[in-house]
């Protein structure tokens, strides 16, 4: 399974959890990413948009 496919599956899973649980988990993760700028997020973005 490619990295892009695993990332999409993960995002779909987070979206389903976000629908079931009234706490906006995806929103909380995005706030964390914007405020903390973790190194793993930059790696994920680079791997997704690698040409």
C-alpha positions, 0 to 999 in steps of 0.5 A, spaced: 500 500 500 502 506 498 503 512 502 498 516 499 493 511 500 495 510 507 494 517 508 487 517 505 485 511 509 487 515 515 484 521 514 477 517 512 478 514 518 479 520 522 473 523 519 468 517 521 470 518 528 469 526 527 462 524 525 461 519 531 464 523 536 461 530 537 468 532 539 472 535 533 478 531 533 480 533 526 480 540 528 484 539 534 489 535 530 489 541 525 490 546 531 496 542 534 499 542 527 499 549 526 501 551 533 506 546 534 509 545 527 511 538 528 516 535 524 512 529 522 507 533 518 512 536 514 515 529 512 507 527 510 506 533 506 513 532 502 511 525 501 504 526 499 506 532 494 513 528 491 513 528 484 
